[in-house]
Amino acid sequence: MAERRTSGRLERVLSRSDYDAEYDVVVVGGGLAGICAAIAAARLGCKVALVEQRPVLGGNSSSLIRVPIGGAGSYNPWAVETGIIHELITEDLARNPWPAVGPPHFRTSSLWDLLLYEKVKAEENIDLYLNTVALDVVMRGGEIEGVICYQMGTERWYRLKGRVFIDCTGDATIAHLAGAEYRVGRESRDEFGELLAPEEADRATMGSSLMFNAVDVGARVEFKPPPWAAKFSTEDDLAYRDHSDIEAGYWWIEVGYPYDTIRDDDKIRDELLRQLLGVWDHIKNYGDHGAATYALYWIGMVTGKRESRRVVGDYILTERDVKERRLFPDRVAYGGWFIDVHTVGGILARDKPPEPSAADPRYREYALVRPYSIPFRCLYSKNVKNLMMAGRNISVTHVALGTTRLQATCAVIGQAVGTAAYLCTKYGCSPRDVCREHIWELQQLLLKQDCYIIGIKNEDPNDLARRARVRASSSAALEFEQGDEPHELIAPRAQLFPMSEDRIDKVSLLLESRRDDEATVVLHLRSAEDVWDFESEEDLAASEARVPPRSRSWVTFELSAKVEPRRLYWVWLEPCPGVSWMHSDHEPTGTVAAWKPPYFERTWQWVRGSYTLAIDPLSRPYGPENVVNGIARPERWPNLWVSDPKAPLPQWIELDFGEPVTFNTVYLTFDTHLNRRARYPRFYRAPECVRDYIIYYEDERGFWRPVAIVRGNYHRRRVHRFDPVTSERLRVEVLATNGDRSARIYEIRVYME
């Protein structure tokens, strides 16, 4: 019998076997972290139970709560999360009129719930338990043996046994029941040397929110609040709280400390309703907010939580780790949202901004982070041997949670622990043993499943493509689209680009002057380590040029700079009021536009699109060799093959293995534009993504034989399995895209599996 004590009812349940079930992996919590963990483990062959207490999957992203999905790609270029979460979001964008990522208006619908349900049910290795609450655990020798669950509706009790357990409950419920060490509240500033931490530790947490949606009904609608609604009679009552978008809910309708976000969840919901209806009363009845014809059509009744328990692992991620971008040897995931730590008290603290950067630009500058790594040691319990966690309950400080808690980040963490669970079952070992003995295998498995790990490339010895020579029908040069939107040089502006050659003789910029006199503009050339790096203060060259008055013209800056080929560089212009750099919405892959806002001291901020630039000599960073270089997204290089847009489709890329090899599986990674769009059109399919293609092998007589023919693709990752063939060469022929003029492929892998 289990060592853990249980109630009398649970003892009776333990004596029954009607609803016992055994699994390799038991995942509790069906938010995005839990979904990705379950799917990852199941696709690798594990038998998985996924337990969710609500009738729908999705957690905070579901139609019950409707928190939009954010992550590293929201604040960093080329940082959109890939893997399972990208697969889900890509499908949602293609078929849902109100996708979960938004914008323009965050109206997550039950179509998102349905999609998640479909994806989970499609995995034959997953048993899904909806409306099922995990109430207790069965322990044996410091390990979890099983979870005791009750399913509402069926009135059934379940004992779900497993070899590995993953807590994706958010509240760390399973960890708490199992006696895992955890933290609640804020660490002191001195404990980890965190500048954003308070001087003294306390139990304050970020709060929970309720969302709402409103709709224009086309006729005047009155709103009479209930007598218990909060009052916001003036704009000052909502200081620092933007409420201009009256169709969407507001994250800042938040209530937490001094309430306990677990024990006082009902009280928090009641208080949030009071505040929410008070905010809507203000919008409707106090001042002109353009809301006369708007009515509430949905109000959340389930709180969206940000913080409660955080399980302690073998390592605790800190603010310094995030800011310094520490590259942990056991890194398995990444984040990149800013350090978004909310004001204690939320909307109850009316005299304070909901989070400090709303009132302090210097704080916002400090809180911005570039993509950082998350170590595996943060993802398993320090003292419960077979317990891992994913979501907002991982081993981080309160301050670091401000950036790791975002749902897309939680999702890639979920895929990491789901993959690690497979290795636990493969080797019959603990998560800690995976970290110590199998971390390279875990990292390589994650890359193979289209996850991204900073600075780690494909080294899979079974990938036949790594040893192949590659050629293509054509490849594109780096060309910036001529922009028509002037961005005035009221502050420094910059453009980062990949350079294939060993020198930069000159650059030409499209500039516009509204001045009556000739202007002198100064340009600087610097190097970058990756697409997120604007840190260098060392000039490789500098130049100045004259801009004619009242003109829009190409202006050339002579540089004569020797540079290292196949690296990233950036040019920036000093401020020059009255002169503008022309901007385009188009952004060539692996390029980044940026500016340094006047209210920032050092930090360059990403600008979507690109500044119009021509480089001499021409750079050619999109060669076919990129598809086997081991990196499947922009990082230190674009890492993408792009065919010449001037050459008509079809275009092809070919792998020559140098000798006959036998294979039966091809992995393709296409371009779905890994920059987060400011707005997505309905039923969006990335124009850059290959739509129609054929995979061929060359037979012994020199004829090309198809093994896969695909029409209508819009996904980034496609895996094709077929009967084994033996050949020296493989070819992918791109027949059409979803709108772009070029064929575009990040990676090709070839296996005998």
VENKA-V491160 format. One record per backbone hydrogen bond with DSSP energy under -1.0 kcal/mol. NH is the residue of the N-H (numbers start at 1). CO is the residue of the C=O. If there is no record, write none. Layout:
NH CO
NH CO
This chain:
3 139
11 7
12 8
13 9
14 10
15 11
16 13
20 17
21 159
23 161
24 47
25 47
26 164
27 49
28 166
29 51
35 31
36 32
37 33
38 34
39 35
40 36
41 37
42 38
43 39
45 42
46 41
48 125
49 25
50 127
51 27
52 129
58 30
61 58
62 59
65 62
66 62
67 60
69 100
74 71
75 72
76 72
80 674
87 83
88 84
89 85
90 86
91 87
92 88
93 89
94 90
95 91
96 92
107 105
112 109
114 110
115 111
116 112
117 113
118 114
119 115
120 116
121 117
122 118
123 120
126 123
127 48
129 50
131 54
132 52
133 150
135 148
136 148
138 146
140 143
143 140
145 138
146 138
147 160
148 136
149 158
150 133
151 156
152 131
155 151
156 151
158 149
159 19
160 147
161 21
162 145
163 24
164 24
165 386
166 26
167 388
168 28
171 169
176 172
177 173
178 174
179 176
180 175
183 310
186 202
189 198
194 189
202 186
208 255
209 304
210 253
213 298
214 247
215 295
217 293
221 292
229 226
230 274
238 235
239 236
241 238
246 244
253 250
254 252
255 208
259 256
264 260
265 262
268 264
269 265
270 266
271 267
272 268
273 269
274 270
275 271
276 272
277 273
278 274
279 275
280 276
281 277
282 278
283 279
284 280
285 281
286 282
294 291
295 215
297 213
298 213
300 211
304 209
310 183
311 393
312 181
314 377
315 377
317 395
322 318
323 319
324 320
326 321
328 326
331 328
332 374
333 374
335 372
339 367
340 338
340 402
341 339
343 354
346 343
347 254
348 345
349 346
350 348
352 349
358 355
359 356
360 356
364 360
365 361
366 362
367 363
368 364
372 335
374 333
376 330
378 375
379 376
381 387
382 312
385 142
387 384
388 165
389 379
390 167
395 378
396 394
397 317
401 397
402 399
403 400
404 400
405 401
408 70
410 406
411 407
412 408
413 409
414 410
415 411
416 412
417 413
418 414
419 415
420 416
421 417
422 418
423 419
424 420
425 421
426 422
427 423
428 424
429 424
434 430
435 431
436 432
437 433
438 434
442 438
443 439
444 440
445 441
446 442
447 443
448 444
449 445
450 447
451 446
456 453
458 630
463 460
464 750
466 463
467 464
468 465
469 656
471 654
473 652
476 642
478 619
485 583
487 581
489 579
490 488
493 573
494 594
495 571
496 592
497 569
499 567
504 561
505 616
506 616
507 557
508 614
509 555
510 612
511 553
512 580
513 551
514 578
519 547
521 545
523 543
524 572
525 541
526 570
528 568
531 635
533 530
540 525
541 525
543 523
545 521
547 519
550 515
553 511
555 509
557 507
559 505
560 505
561 504
563 502
566 499
567 499
569 497
570 526
571 495
572 524
573 493
574 522
576 489
579 576
580 512
581 487
582 510
583 485
584 610
591 588
592 496
594 494
595 605
596 492
600 597
605 595
607 593
610 584
612 582
614 508
616 506
626 623
627 624
628 625
629 626
635 637
641 745
642 622
643 743
647 644
651 734
653 732
654 471
655 730
656 469
657 728
661 727
663 725
664 751
665 751
666 720
667 749
668 718
669 747
670 716
684 93
689 686
691 736
692 736
693 710
694 733
695 708
696 731
697 705
698 729
699 703
702 699
705 697
707 695
708 695
710 693
713 691
718 668
720 666
722 664
725 663
727 661
730 655
731 696
732 653
733 694
734 651
735 692
736 692
738 689
740 687
745 641
746 669
747 669
748 627
749 667
751 665
